[in-house]
């Protein structure tokens, strides 16, 4: 939200009060409390004027410093609040003659005490960012609104990322971003997943700890500052020091929650009935049999909205006119080795039998007059489940448990963005703060049902809406894209932005949701989709089985599905890293190469894990331009090399896509290409790409439950390559790409390969 008219003036009707200097500082245990008048104190008469700014500075964990800015403290705290973790550490607060300092790990906050207002965040001997004159303040509008605002300075050349799944430019500099969940598709400034956290390539990130509407001005209102404001009397934020972007994400997700590890089967191909298409068991069977007949590995079948009767969403009952034997149908599908997903949402239509049940029990969100809140936008007369009521959560969960008992394996948790503010919540929560936070409670409720029923390692969602902390309940997909080249590109921007906001896994509708893609677009989107963390064929009014496009589409889907399945030992280790460290599987180039200025704005390519570079083709001609960082990279499928740093322009047929391996990488490849959850370590080959002299690389090969099956350490010593396995009982192999290879039988823990001539 903009409050100023240019640099010098305020907008008409706006008044502002800024800290003019520090009056006093109180030192606590690893904390500082600062009182700052908003007028210079020249004599005692100035002490009678307000406002007085109270700033509480804390350090919840190493390299993280929190700042809470307060005007009036007498208001009722109705919640909700993000859950923010802490860790005991030796934070130190001290006051000297010139400044007060709070130190947390390598990060320190410095408050000037002599003259004016200065608050710097420093690390590594330099200032990362600062709040200086007329940055922090209380802003009042002509309409009577009261806002707390902060502005943090940007160093020259600093790029800002994150703020959720945003479909515009990856670098947020110059943008106004309101953190307010909306069902706006993938082609607008609105977002399904708003996260009040931004990451920079200058050694720090900032998390604004407010679940309500946070308005960000990212080098837009003041071009050398990031401003953020909230309505009300208090603003809490945390500065998180990296110094690298990866370290910032590790610490941010330690603060707000790490992603769960999805089950291995979820990384295979998902096929859906699509949205408004007609389907019954015969249609579903024709799809699954058609995939099998064409040798297309399929892991998950998803039933979209119309598995339930029209106008009954949600009653969680199979439409008996279309599915007279749902238990038998699910059993028959599972006999094919498929997992089953069904669509749900948190809205209860008036015609649903559950509406009267929920109303009578008080499980639906109410209007201020005590009646059930309703509207007709989506389902006629629909109400909204009140997840602030523990009994309502249990009621909703019970409906899902019945489906799980029937044979359903996971849920697509759609919607959760259109949450009203003219309501009263069961627990008394502030409606404005609940608008974004609702999705956290919704997905948490469903995820916990899955964990309870299926076990900790076998729970997975396919969720659309999210906010901070929602990364704990994967997976998330990009919402309603259009079947266009432009929408394919904007989908990737959204996924990379979400990954830079702490979310580890992400998917999208292959071919686009709205409209019918032509065969060329479908085939290009297939390559992109199968080289994403999760892969789903889904549409709105048309099916997405490949043979309806052309026969080559079948070949393309088979090729890239089997490629992904062969990479599962590598991909699941990347997934495990997302789970344990908060580093996403699909990584914007800046995350892996923060010191390469050419990577700062790259948004049409990404790293899949730490070693594979993917550049989807976004043109009907097959032409693609992409940037290769320093070193000699190798095309994974052809073995051709490209030496960077430089831009590359190529043309690919439909079975090709730029998929390059980082110099010196060792990539574990499985022998099985028919399912994602095979026992990879039983027959793994470690493919080694251009190992440097005296290099040493250790590759972890996981079991499908995430535990370590074996580790292979590869060492180059002059003209020889030695590889050692931590579990000699397993057969394994090593291949030097472009050179020799060797296989080990069970009982062989070490291999040596000569590299003469390479």
ABEGO torsion letter per residue (X at the ends): XBABBEAABBBBGBBBBBBAEBABBBBBBGBBBBBBBABBBABAAAAABOBBBBBBBBBABBGBBBBBBBBBAABBBAOBBBBBBBBBBBBBBBBBAABBBBBBEABBBBBBAABEBBBBBBBGGBBABBBBBGABBBBBBAAGBBBBBBBBBBBBGBBBBEGEBBABBABABGBBBBBBBBBAEAABABBABBBBBBBBAAGBBBBBBBABBBBBBBGAABAABBBBBBBEABBBBBBBBOABAAAAAAAAAAAAEBBBBBBAAAABBBBBAEAABBBBAAAAAAAAAAAAAAGBBBABBBBBAAABBBGAOBAGBBBAAABABAAAAAAAAAAAGBBBBBBBBABBBAABAAAAAAAAAGABBBBAAGBBBBBABGBBGBBBBBAABAAAAAAAAAAAAAAAAAGBABBBBBEGABBBABBBBAAGBBAAAAAAAAAAAAAAAAAAAAAAAAEAAABBBBBABBBBGAAABOBBBAEBBBBBAAAAAAAAAAAAAAAAAGBABBBBBBGEABEBBBAAAAAAAAAAAAABABBBBBBAABBABAAAABAAAAAAAAAAAAAAAAAAAAAAAAAAAAAAAGBBABBBAAAABAABAAAAABAABBBBEAABBBBBBABAAGBBBBBBBBEBBBBAAAGBBBBOBBBBBBBBBAABBBBBBBBGBBBBBBABAABAABBAAABBBBBBBGBBBGBBBBBBBBBAAGBBABBBBBBBBEABBBBBBABAABBBBBBBBGBBBBBBBBGBABBBBBABGX
